[in-house]
Amino acid sequence: MKRIDGEYDVIVIGGGPAGMMAAGVAGKQGKKVLLLEKNRDLGEKLKMTGGGRCNITNYELDNRKLLKHYGDAEPYLYSPFSQFSVKDTFTFFERRKLPLVVQARGRVFPKTERAYDVYLVLKNELKKQGVTILLNHPVTKLIRSVEDSISFIETKNGKRFKAKNVILATGGTSHPETGSTGDGFRWLEKLGHTVVRPSPDIVPLKSPEPWLREVSGISLSFMRIHFFLNGEHQFSKLGKILFTHFGISSPLILNLARDVRKLLNKGSVEAKIDMFPDTDHQKLDKRLIKLIDQNKNKYIKNILPEILPKKLSDVVLILSGVDEYTKAHSLSAETRKRIVKTMKELPLRIEGLMGMERAVIADGGIPLDEIDTRTMRSKKIQNLYFTGDMLHITRPSGGYSLQLCWTTGFVAGKNS
Ligand SMILES: Cc1cc2nc3c(=O)[nH]c(=O)nc-3n(C[C@H](O)[C@H](O)[C@H](O)COP(=O)(O)OP(=O)(O)OC[C@H]3O[C@@H](n4cnc5c(N)ncnc54)[C@H](O)[C@@H]3O)c2cc1C
């Protein structure tokens, strides 16, 4: 018989936002709680959320409206969100002296705009609730007893813990360098759960266009992007686009990735970017004529930057086949129209989505029909609970992922 290194009411595996919330809540109920984390510290992914500012939730206090953002998961989420809503997220953090502020599109951030402060609140809460935390403890095995429950947890360091209840919070598979390497999914498949194969979601788009390297880092806040499948127009969206050396990004693009993936599965995809969406071809041509008239003797390469970032205007000239040292007054009407066309229809082949290393979340995970979402307990293993990114729930960016962590973490912690 192997030695047991500790016995707990609740063992939480994974110290991301969902696991920390769950462990704190379970501790508050007077339970003896152990939190096992494989990294040297808790919340590595949490610390990078929202570009380090942490978009902690989305300000929609009506659950019926909020849950529309979670696709097919909506009906499963009424119960957990009735137990811990967006309003509860505000209360939880603000009572712990972290005021929150609502910004554009309902996105909520800590007033300090530091994800690290969110991590500190959760870490303090764990301390306050007497949770035992073991860092550098990768869990390797969940041992199932004959009564269909998990009886022991084993770690790589050769330790073995006994638990009445186990909460899984090992996350998904995006940004694996933060510790989210899909370990939980491998265990669950062996334990008889279905795991919907994760694929990168909320992820930038990849393009082979060589000119992207020249404009990498430039973003324009008001562009329209049109998508074409095998040459046929499919849909368009308006918003900010960031050019990167590998393709395009920005919240608008990240949230389109799911739809673009569907197109990519059907054929070849091209995007066309309209850099002047509120000006038609004719009006843009008139604007260019005016610019030319005012700068007749200048090279075109020196006047186009008056309406576009310099590097982007260089690319426009190359793609329009215009010699950058052409004097403005000698541009033919036909050449001018080519420039206008490029500015209105900048072509960009889309060859795919970026991988897990760039994805905000991974689509996939445990389907909700295998979970009693009133408690977040497995329907297959009686003392096992699920939280956060382990769940197969599609959602956009904007704070919806972390809200899922707070809600499911709370419900699992309370019921375990
Ligand atoms: C760049 C980026 C920015 C983001 N920004 C936002 C944002 O602003 N707003 C938002 O709502 N969402 C954002 N997200 C998504 C959000 O970070 C995730 O939804 C959230 O972190 C999921 O939390 P989790 O606790 O379920 O899992 P994770 O945060 O993935 O945590 C899982 C934890 O489990 C540990 N673990 C894994 N396997 C084991 C094991 N075998 N043994 C022990 N421990 C283990 C990991 O080390 C990790 O600490 C962002 C994601 C990324 C990548």
The ligand as an ORCA input file, in Angstrom:
! r2SCAN-3c Opt
* xyz 0 1
  C      -3.158     36.095    -24.322
  C      -4.481     35.828    -23.661
  C      -5.263     36.891    -23.258
  C      -6.501     36.642    -22.669
  N      -7.239     37.714    -22.261
  C      -8.462     37.490    -21.713
  C      -9.231     38.579    -21.229
  O      -8.783     39.728    -21.198
  N     -10.476     38.308    -20.753
  C     -10.990     37.031    -20.711
  O     -12.141     36.848    -20.295
  N     -10.235     35.977    -21.094
  C      -8.994     36.174    -21.579
  N      -8.242     35.110    -21.961
  C      -8.754     33.744    -21.715
  C      -8.523     33.366    -20.238
  O      -7.185     33.631    -19.895
  C      -8.843     31.897    -20.001
  O     -10.187     31.678    -20.351
  C      -8.604     31.523    -18.546
  O      -7.253     31.701    -18.168
  C      -8.989     30.072    -18.281
  O      -8.789     29.823    -16.930
  P      -8.672     28.344    -16.346
  O      -8.455     28.504    -14.883
  O      -9.807     27.532    -16.812
  O      -7.388     27.734    -17.019
  P      -5.834     28.273    -17.118
  O      -5.776     29.737    -16.928
  O      -5.376     27.687    -18.378
  O      -5.187     27.572    -15.882
  C      -4.974     26.189    -15.824
  C      -3.946     25.918    -14.750
  O      -3.821     24.509    -14.568
  C      -2.455     24.169    -14.440
  N      -2.269     22.780    -14.825
  C      -2.443     22.229    -16.038
  N      -2.164     20.924    -16.002
  C      -1.815     20.631    -14.715
  C      -1.398     19.443    -14.054
  N      -1.238     18.296    -14.701
  N      -1.125     19.509    -12.731
  C      -1.239     20.679    -12.029
  N      -1.601     21.834    -12.631
  C      -1.884     21.810    -13.948
  C      -1.763     25.136    -15.382
  O      -0.397     25.259    -15.099
  C      -2.553     26.422    -15.128
  O      -2.023     27.163    -14.062
  C      -6.978     35.315    -22.503
  C      -6.160     34.255    -22.893
  C      -4.932     34.504    -23.461
  C      -4.073     33.338    -23.858
*
